[in-house]
């Protein structure tokens, strides 16, 4: 099998490549702006990497869509601060550029696995979000944070229409707060621009206050990346074409906690870490408003809990990693990475 992954250096992309290289004989063609997360696979002859931009390297993309069996367009801007500060850029990348890739898949009759998002459910009031039945509820237009959710939802609808009218072979996946090693680039993350787990780890390392937006009562279900990749691999295999035309929530409903509880758990894990057990001072946990943290165009989602019954029934998949273990694995990786950044002997891999 030949697989094209756009955004291959991202959190999901690099983890997926490693799993494919370790456990299959598949070939992967990948493109991204850099390759610093891909050191585990750059030397593998079954992995062909090129440095490129989805909005520029259109001929390369079209050629490789035509060449490959499965296409995963993982390129997206997926941080809340960008939604309110750069909404047009979010729409341009997350919808317009990805739409071009989808149209190549239609043209060459290639299977596409598209990463939707748990955010498409918006402010749905269902206790668990169901792929087939739950309403997708977004906020008012002036709350620009919804442009990410809206862009992804619109892409879902376009892909579904191509499937219905032009026989596009597709699967949509909706990851729910995946965490783990290489979640973000910790050396370039800024306040409010990285995902919440990374941001809290940065705060802990720098002894900065951990800001709980609007008190941190919002609840999320955190999924360990390797559990998510387990599910994604089954979707790529697509035994008996059982994933065609399906939408899958990929999350861990048992790992639900509030953002406040998340901060407290990470603080406890940090204090228990051998390198930090005797630190003289630790971060305080404080409250802040979403207006002060993200700006007036932000609006939060109170809870986001997936139903994963479809993944259980069709794929036999179940998340296995507890919340505490997932947080520990994520924190330990970042602390080791931070330690290595201070070692001049450590160099970034050179891209092929």
Secondary structure, DSSP 8 states (H G I E B T S, - for coil): -EEEEETTTSHHHHHHHHHHHHH---EEEEEES--TT-TTTTT-TTEEEEE--TTT-HHHHHHHHHH-SEEEE------HHHHHH-HHHHHIIIIIIHHHHHHHHHHHT-EEEEE--GGGGBT---SSB-TTT---B---TT-TTHHHHHHHHHHHHHHHHHHHHH---EEEEEE-SEE-TTSS-TTT--TTTS-HHHHHHHHHHHT--EEEEGGG--EEE-EEHHHHHHHHHHHHH-GGGTTTTEEEEE--GGGEEEHHHHHHHHHHHHHHSTTTTT-S----EEEE-HHHHT-TT----S---B--HHIIIII-------HHHHHHHHHHHHHHHHHHHT-TT-------
